[in-house]
Amino acid sequence: MANMERNILEPKTQKGKMMKDKLKKAAAEIYGEKGYINTRIVDITTEADVSEGNFYRYYANKDEILVEIIEDMIDDIYEESMNEAKSQSSQKIKSSTRAFFKSIKKHAKLYNVFVQVSGFDPFYKEKQQELRKRFLKNVRRTFEKQQISTDIDLDYISSAIASMIQQTAYNWCVLGGEKEYNLEELSDTVSNIWINAIESTKKNSN
């Protein structure tokens, strides 16, 4: 997988685009239900209610379609949170974090597969690092816009905050957490820790 050469055919007609979207939607559902190892191409085509010939028109194997739906998921998670992060006010931090949590919950089953395959496949591990780098860059940018102490190591604090947000979202929105939870209350709690960290670094600079 790490050295997989992709030669995916892009549809030229609206009908072709609809067929490909149908296959990707079905694949996301099946991978979420069965996991990576147990998913077969016939499971995907059965769910999509299309022939295997239509599958092979666009994808050479089940890995190619998994790569594509995971890339779509990564873009969606990133873009949804970024749409709420156009300023650095406390409310924007809360809105951005809430959007991230909601997006992880929306993709919970597929995201769990993503985490699992990242543990043994270098290709998906790289994709996971790509998502983290995007997220980490935005967290760091938030701190850089504040007048913080020169004693603060931005790499450390940005990594800590990003890890808290990502792992909390995974534990609660994907794995289910330890109890019934309110997504907005949970994300706001995480946001408040982030906001307090900003305020603390600003106080240390005085």
Secondary structure, 3 states (H helix, E strand, C coil): CCCCCCCCCCCCCHHHHHHHHHHHHHHHHHHHHHHHHHCCHHHHHHHHCCCHHHHHHHCCCHHHHHHHHHHHHHHHHHHHHHCCCCCCCHHHHHHHHHHHHHHHHHCHHHHHHHHHHHCCCHHHHHHHHHHHHHHHHHHHHHHHCCCCCCCCCHHHHHHHHHHHHHHHHHHHHHCCCCCCCCHHHHHHHHHHHHHHHHHHHHHHCC
